[in-house]
Amino acid sequence: MAISTTSGSYVAGIQYSGTTLFVQTDEGRVLKSGTNWNYEYTLTDHLGNSRVNFETITGSIVQKQANDHYPFGLSIARGTVPNSKNNYLYNKKELQEELGQYDYGARLYDPVIARWTVVDPKTEAYPNWSSYNYALNNPIKYIDPKGEDVYLLIWGTHDGNIGHVGIAVDNYKTEEVKDKNGKTKLDKHGKAITRQVKTGTVTYYDLWPGGQGAGKSNFDKDIPAAYGGVVTTVDALKNTDVTGSEEGPADRVVKFSTNASTDATVVNGLNAFKEANPSYNGLNCNCSDHAKEVVLYAAPPGASLTNYREKIGSTNATTPNQLLKAASQLENATVIKDPGTKVQKKFIEGVTGGGTRQKVAEKRVN
């Protein structure tokens, strides 16, 4: 059986083959209609799946295309399909019709078998899952936009340990985009189209008190800040002490599903925080405050982070355990290492071990 194929070029949301076919927009796309341009709008569901396409060129709403999917993305036939079919369907990714697979940029996804066609580059983070699984086998709750992630690491405040918080972000490299025949795609100027792809490593960031460090006498004073950064792997995040100071791996690791653009924003946010905060303060500019700013950048648009502070004396301070509990509630958060009850205690209770020592410490802080 012969398979018909078409070729096209892509540049910054514009798709063309000889002449411009259409331009992608946040609301849908703009198509050429004779000498004019016609706006077509797309209604999506909570996972970003394209459900209905319509236009208003006549002054009235006219449905052009309707799309339904089984949970893992296989299309359900519904109504007629226009000549200018919209192929950006499941998760709003482009359907490669000759393959029956969706192009997610870094790899292809097959909705028939509900699996990626290549090994997940993040597979070491999920030892209990198939290396080809899609969205942890829960496509109703999660999407996997490209596979990029941001990680929150918590060393809990418990049994006399103060605790610590750090952030890790995927690293990227620039790669030329290839077509299905392995040839480099070119833009209308003949230049290679490139994209950012993950390298398989992450950079871990955190904030420490510098100088002589922080103790009982100066925990609430401004002292020089010491910002850390080290390139490592997801496996090392989970199983080793990437700080070199905590004497053991993180108690809990939370993964936030993001994309390359969000990860770049996260890194910019880290740099901005560092530039704006040359001093460390145990109450209002500590490692948890540093990580909290990054979690806000990694959170889904419109999401809010609440209850990440607790009362220490007269100050509401961000603490490791409280930040962890708040961040774990975000829609794009998945716990990939769980410490159990180690992170349940309030800060002073965890640092002192409770009992009489806790009461004395609370009195002194007050």
C-alpha positions in Angstrom: 0.0 0.0 0.0 1.4 3.4 -1.0 1.5 6.0 1.7 1.1 9.6 0.7 3.3 12.2 2.4 3.5 15.9 2.4 6.5 18.1 3.4 6.5 21.5 5.0 8.6 23.9 6.8 8.2 25.5 10.2 9.5 28.8 11.7 8.2 30.5 14.8 4.7 29.2 14.6 4.4 29.6 10.8 3.9 26.5 8.7 4.3 26.6 5.0 5.0 24.5 1.9 6.0 26.8 -0.9 3.4 29.3 0.3 2.3 30.0 3.9 -0.3 27.4 5.0 -1.2 29.0 8.3 0.2 30.8 11.3 -0.3 29.4 14.9 -1.7 31.7 17.5 -2.5 31.3 21.2 -6.2 31.1 20.3 -5.9 28.8 17.3 -4.5 29.7 13.8 -4.8 32.1 10.9 -5.3 30.6 7.4 -4.9 32.0 4.0 -8.2 32.3 2.2 -7.6 33.6 -1.3 -6.0 37.0 -0.8 -7.4 37.4 2.7 -6.5 35.8 6.1 -9.2 33.9 8.1 -9.0 33.5 11.9 -9.9 30.0 13.2 -10.3 29.5 17.0 -9.7 26.4 19.0 -11.4 25.4 22.2 -9.3 23.1 24.4 -9.9 21.0 27.5 -7.9 21.0 30.8 -5.1 18.9 29.2 -4.7 21.2 26.2 -6.4 18.8 23.8 -8.1 20.6 20.8 -11.8 19.8 21.0 -13.6 22.3 18.7 -12.4 24.6 15.9 -14.6 27.4 14.7 -14.5 30.6 12.6 -16.4 33.8 12.6 -15.6 35.2 9.2 -19.3 35.4 8.2 -20.2 37.2 11.5 -21.6 34.1 13.0 -19.9 31.2 14.7 -19.3 28.3 12.3 -17.9 25.0 13.5 -15.1 23.7 11.3 -13.9 20.6 13.1 -14.7 18.7 16.3 -12.2 16.2 17.9 -12.7 13.6 20.6 -10.0 11.3 22.0 -9.7 8.2 24.1 -7.7 8.9 27.3 -4.3 8.1 25.8 -4.9 10.1 22.6 -6.4 7.8 20.0 -8.9 9.8 17.9 -12.6 9.0 18.0 -14.3 9.6 14.6 -16.7 12.5 14.8 -18.4 14.4 12.0 -16.8 15.6 8.8 -13.3 16.9 8.5 -12.6 20.1 6.4 -9.9 20.2 3.7 -7.8 22.5 5.8 -7.8 20.0 8.7 -6.2 21.1 12.0 -3.7 18.4 12.9 -2.7 20.0 16.2 -5.0 17.8 18.4 -3.9 15.7 21.4 -2.2 17.9 23.9 -2.2 20.3 20.9 0.7 18.5 19.4 0.9 17.9 15.6 -0.4 14.5 14.3 1.9 13.0 11.7 -0.8 11.3 9.7 1.4 9.0 7.7 2.8 7.6 11.0 -0.3 7.9 13.2 1.9 9.5 15.8 2.1 12.8 17.6 5.2 15.0 17.3 6.2 16.3 20.8 9.3 18.0 19.5 12.0 15.8 21.1 10.2 12.5 20.3 7.1 10.9 18.8 4.2 9.4 20.7 2.0 6.5 19.5 -1.6 6.8 20.9 -2.4 3.3 19.7 -0.1 1.6 22.2 0.0 4.6 24.6 3.8 4.7 24.5 6.7 6.8 23.3 8.6 5.4 20.4 11.9 5.9 22.1 13.2 5.5 25.7 12.2 8.3 28.0 15.4 10.3 28.7 14.1 10.8 32.2 13.7 7.1 32.8 16.2 7.0 35.7 13.9 9.1 37.7 11.1 6.5 37.6 12.6 3.1 38.2 9.1 1.5 38.8 7.8 2.6 35.4 8.3 1.5 31.9 10.9 3.6 30.1 8.4 4.1 27.3 5.4 5.1 29.5 3.4 8.2 28.8 2.4 10.6 31.7 2.9 7.9 34.4 0.0 6.0 32.8 -2.4 8.7 34.1 -3.3 10.9 31.0 -6.4 12.3 32.7 -4.3 14.1 35.3 -1.0 14.6 33.6 0.5 15.6 30.3 4.1 15.2 29.2 4.8 18.3 27.1 8.4 17.4 26.3 9.8 15.6 29.3 11.6 18.5 31.0 11.4 19.0 34.7 12.3 21.1 37.7 13.1 19.4 41.0 12.6 20.5 44.6 14.9 18.7 47.1 14.1 18.8 50.8 16.3 17.7 53.7 13.6 17.7 56.4 13.6 19.5 59.7 13.5 16.6 62.2 15.3 14.9 65.0 17.6 17.9 65.7 18.3 18.6 62.0 17.7 22.1 60.8 16.9 21.0 57.3 17.7 22.4 53.9 16.1 23.1 50.5 17.5 23.1 47.0 16.4 23.3 43.4 17.5 21.4 40.3 16.8 22.4 36.7 17.3 20.5 33.4 20.3 21.5 31.2 19.8 22.0 27.4 21.8 22.1 24.2 20.9 23.4 20.8 20.1 20.8 18.1 19.0 21.0 14.5 15.4 19.9 13.8 15.2 16.9 11.4 12.4 15.7 9.2 11.3 12.0 9.1 14.0 11.3 6.6 16.8 12.6 8.9 17.3 15.8 6.9 17.7 19.2 8.6 14.6 21.4 8.3 15.3 24.9 6.9 13.4 28.1 7.4 12.4 30.4 4.5 15.9 32.0 4.5 17.6 28.6 4.1 18.9 28.6 7.7 18.7 25.4 9.8 15.8 25.3 12.3 17.0 24.5 15.8 15.5 23.7 19.1 16.6 23.2 22.7 16.9 19.6 23.9 17.9 18.2 27.3 21.4 16.9 27.8 20.5 14.3 30.5 22.1 16.4 33.2 20.7 18.9 35.7 22.1 21.9 37.6 21.5 21.9 41.4 21.1 25.3 43.0 20.9 26.3 46.7 21.5 29.1 49.2 23.7 29.0 52.3 24.8 31.4 55.0 28.3 32.5 54.1 31.1 34.0 56.2 31.2 32.4 59.7 27.8 30.8 59.1 24.5 31.2 61.0 23.9 30.2 64.6 21.8 31.0 67.6 23.2 34.5 68.0 22.8 35.7 64.4 20.1 33.5 62.7 17.9 36.6 62.3 20.7 38.9 61.1 21.9 39.7 57.6 25.1 37.9 56.8 26.9 37.3 53.4 25.0 34.8 51.2 26.8 31.8 49.6 25.0 30.5 46.5 25.8 27.0 45.3 25.5 25.4 41.9 26.7 22.0 40.7 26.0 19.9 37.5 24.8 16.4 38.3 22.1 13.8 37.4 18.6 13.0 38.5 19.8 9.7 40.0 22.4 11.6 42.1 19.7 14.0 43.3 17.8 11.1 44.7 20.6 9.0 46.1 23.6 11.2 47.1 24.3 14.3 49.0 24.6 16.8 46.2 25.2 19.6 48.7 28.3 18.0 50.2 27.2 19.2 53.6 24.0 17.4 54.6 25.7 14.0 55.2 23.1 12.2 53.2 20.7 12.4 50.2 17.5 14.5 50.3 14.6 13.2 52.3 12.1 14.1 49.6 12.3 15.0 45.9 9.4 16.6 44.1 9.3 16.9 40.3 7.5 19.7 38.6 6.6 18.9 34.9 7.7 21.9 32.8 9.1 22.7 29.4 12.2 24.3 28.0 10.7 27.8 28.1 9.7 27.4 31.7 13.0 26.0 32.7 14.8 29.0 31.1 12.4 31.3 33.1 13.3 29.4 36.3 17.1 29.9 35.7 16.5 33.6 35.0 14.5 33.8 38.2 17.4 32.1 40.1 19.9 34.6 38.7 17.6 37.5 39.6 17.1 36.3 43.2 20.9 36.0 43.6 21.5 39.5 42.3 18.8 41.0 44.4 19.8 39.2 47.6 23.5 39.4 48.5 22.7 38.6 52.1 21.4 35.5 53.9 18.9 35.9 56.8 17.5 32.9 58.6 14.1 34.4 58.9 13.4 36.2 55.6 16.1 35.2 53.1 17.0 31.6 53.7 17.3 28.5 51.5 13.6 27.9 51.6 12.8 31.5 50.4 15.3 30.9 47.6 13.6 27.7 46.5 10.1 29.1 47.0 10.7 31.8 44.3 11.7 29.1 41.9 8.7 26.9 42.7 6.5 29.9 41.8 8.2 30.1 38.4 7.8 26.4 37.8 4.1 26.3 38.8 1.3 26.2 36.2 0.1 29.6 35.0 -2.4 31.1 37.5 -1.4 28.6 40.3 -0.9 30.0 43.8 1.4 28.7 46.5 -0.1 29.0 50.0 0.8 28.0 53.6 4.5 27.8 53.0 5.3 29.9 56.0 5.0 29.2 59.7 5.3 31.4 62.8 8.7 31.6 64.4 8.5 34.2 67.2 6.8 37.2 65.8 7.9 36.4 62.2 6.2 34.3 59.5 9.2 32.4 58.0 9.5 30.1 55.1 10.7 26.7 56.3 11.7 23.5 54.6 8.8 21.3 55.8 6.1 23.9 55.2 7.4 24.7 51.7 7.5 21.0 50.8 3.9 20.5 51.9 2.7 23.5 50.0 4.7 22.8 46.8 3.6 19.1 46.7 0.0 20.3 46.2 0.7 22.0 42.9 -1.0 20.5 39.9 2.2 19.7 38.0 4.0 18.3 41.1 4.9 14.6 41.5 6.7 13.2 44.5 9.4 10.8 43.2 11.1 10.2 46.6 8.9 10.1 49.8 10.5 10.4 53.3 7.3 9.4 55.1 6.7 11.4 58.4 10.2 13.0 58.5 8.8 16.3 57.2 5.6 16.7 59.2 7.0 18.7 62.2 7.0 22.4 62.8 10.4 24.0 62.6 11.3 24.5 66.2 9.8 21.1 67.2 12.0 19.5 64.5 15.2 21.3 65.5 14.9 20.7 69.2 13.3 17.3 69.2 10.3 18.5 71.1 9.5 18.3 74.8 11.2 20.7 77.3 13.8 21.8 74.8 11.1 22.9 72.4 9.4 25.0 75.0 12.7 26.7 76.1 13.6 27.4 72.4 10.1 28.9 71.7 10.4 31.1 74.8 13.9 32.4 73.7 12.7 33.0 70.1 9.7 35.0 71.4 
